[in-house]
Amino acid sequence: MRGPNRRQMYAEQTRADLVATARKLFVDNGFAGTSVEAITGAALVSKGTFYHHFPDKKAMFAELYTELIQQVGALGDATSEAVRATPGTPAMTAVANLTHAFLRRTIDDPLHRELMAQAPAVLGEQYRHINETVAQPPIERLLTVLAERGDLQPDVPVATVARLLLAGLCEGNQIIAAAADREDALARTFRAITLLMSGLAADDVSARGLT
C-alpha cells in the first residue's frame, strides 16, 4: 500500500498550519476580530489556499470547537472506564473530578476558555448540534454506568440530565471566563454544579465526593 504522496503531505501540512494560526488568532483577537486575510497572512498562504480547505471562517471555527468538545467527550469516556474498573470506589467522586477538570480548563487553557465563550454567538444553532452529538453521548454513557451500579436515584432521565449537565458546564465556562477572580468563580461554579448533581445520588450512596 502506497503512502501519501508529496502533494498530499504538503496539502495536509498547509491545512494544519492554517488551523494552528487560526487557533492562536481566535484566542488573541476573537472570532470577529480575526479576518481570513489575517489568517492567511500569518500562515503565509494565499486566500485561494484557505478557501481550498475551508468554505469560510466559521467552518474553521466549527472544526476547532468540535475538536475541543471531542476532548471533553474523551474525559467523560475515560471517567466511565475508570468507574467500571474500580467498582469499590465512590463513583460520584469521579463525577466531581470530571466536573472540576472541565471547569479548570477554563482557567488553565486559553483555547478552551475562548472557544467555549465565543462558540454560542459564532455558531448559533450549530453550537447546540455539536454539543448534543459530540459531548452529550459520553455524559449519557457515564450516567448509564452510574445507574447500572445503583448509584443514582431510580428512573433518572439520563438523556435529559446529560443535556442539563452539559449546559451547566458550558455556562460555568462563561461565568469563570468573565470573572475578575477566576479562581473564586471556579470554586463557586464547581460548588453549585456538584450540589445539583448530589441530588441525583441514590439515597444509600455517599455523595461526599460531590459536597
N, C-alpha and C positions, 0 to 999 in steps of 0.2 A: 504494500500500500504506500503510495507516494505521499510525502509530507506537503505542507503548504508551500507554494512557490514564492519567489521573492516578491512579486507584485502583491500577492495576498498578505504576506507578512508586513509589507510596507503599509498597506491599507489598514491593517489591524493596529499597527503602531500609531498611525496618524489618528485613528479614531480614539485610541487610548490617550493620546496627547490632548486631543480636543476635550475629552471628558475630564481629564485631570485639570486642565486650565479652567474650564467652566466651574468645576467644583470649588476651586480657590476663589474665583471671581464672585460666585454666588454667595460665598461666605463673607467675603470682604465688602462687596458693594450691593448685595441683594439682587434679586432677580430683575426688578425694574431698572436698577442702576447698571445692569450688565447688558451690553448690546452684542449682537452677533459679530460686529466689527471688532469689538474689544476682545472677544474670544479668539477670533481668527488671527488678530494682530499679535496677541500674546503667544498663540500656538505656532505662529509663523507659517500659516497656511492661507489659502485663498477662501473667499466666501463660497465659491463653487465647490470646494472640497468639503466645507461644512455641510452644505445642502446635499452633497452626495451621501453623507452619513446620517443626517437628521433633517426632517422636514421643516423644523423650526426650533426656536429656543425652548419653547415649552416642552417639546418632546424630549429634549435633552434633560431638562429638569425632572420630568416624569421618570426617566430612566434612573437618574441619581436617587430620587426619592424611593423608587421601587427597590433598588439595591439596599438602601438604608432599612426599609421595612423588612426585607428578607433577613437582614441581620437580627432584627428584633424577633422575627419568627423563629430563627435558629436558637435564640436564647430560650424561647418557650419550649421548643422540642427538646433541647438539652435538659431543661428542668424536668420535663416529663420522664425522660430516660433516667435521670438521677433519682426521681421519686420511685420509679419502678425497681431500680437496682438496690434501693435501701428501704425495704418495707418497714423497718423498725424505727425509722427517723420521723420526726414530726413533718408531715407533708406541707402544712401551712407555713412552716418556716421557709421552705423552698419557694413558695409563692411570694412571701415577703421579700426574699432575696432577689427574685426576678423583678419585682416591682421597683426595688431600690436600684438595681442595676440599670434599668431603663431610665429612671429619673436622674440617676447620677451622670449618665451620658450627656444630659443637658448642660451640665457644668464642665465636664471633662473633654467633651468632643464638640468643637465649634461647628463642624459639619452637621452633626446630629441636631444640635440646637437650632441652627439657622434653617436647615431644610425643613425640619418639623414646624418651625414657626412660620415659614413662608408658604408651605405647601397648601393650606386651605385656600388662600387667596389666589395663588398661582394656578392651581389645578382645578379648583371648583369641584364639580361632581366627580371628576376623575380621582380626586383625593379620597373620597369615600369608597370608590370602587377598588382602589389599590389596597386600602386598609382592610376591606371586607374579604378580598380574595387572597391576600398575601399574609397579613398579620393575624386576622381573626381565627383562621383554622388552627394554627398552633395553640392559641389560647383555649380554643374549644377542646383540643386533644388533651391539654393539661387538666382542664376541669373534668373531662371524662375520666381520666386516670384517678383523680381525687374522688370522684363519685363512686368509681368501682371499688376503691379502698374503704368506702363508707365514711370518708372524711367530710362530706358535705351534707347539708340538710337534705331530706328526701325530696325528690321531684324538683330539684333545681333546674330551671330552664337554661341549659348550658349555652345555647347559641345566643340567647338574649343577654345573659350575664357576660359572655365573652365580648359581645359588642359594646356593652356598657363599660366594661373594664378597660377595653382598648380606648374608648372615647375619653375615659378618665385619665389614662396615661398620657394621651395626646394633649389634653387640656392642661395636665400637670406640667408638661413641657412649656406650654405658653406662659403659665404662671411663673415658673422658675426663670425662664428666659427674660421676662420683662421686669423681674425684681431687682431692686438695688442691691439687696443682700441675697444672693442666690443660695448660699448655704442654708440660711434661715428658711427661705422659701422651699427648699428641698425637704427640710425637716418637717415643715408644716404640711406640705403636699403628701409626703410619704405617710405621715400620721393619719391624714384624712382618708386616703385610699385604703390603708390597711384596716382602719376602723370599719369602713364599709365592707371590706372583704371578710372581716371576722364574723359578720352576721350570716355568712354562708356556711360556716363551720358547723358540723354536726354537734348536737348538744353534749355528747360524751367525748368530744375531741378537744384536746387542749389547743387553744388558739394563741397561746402566749407568744408564738413566733410572729404574730401579727400585731401585738399590742405593746 
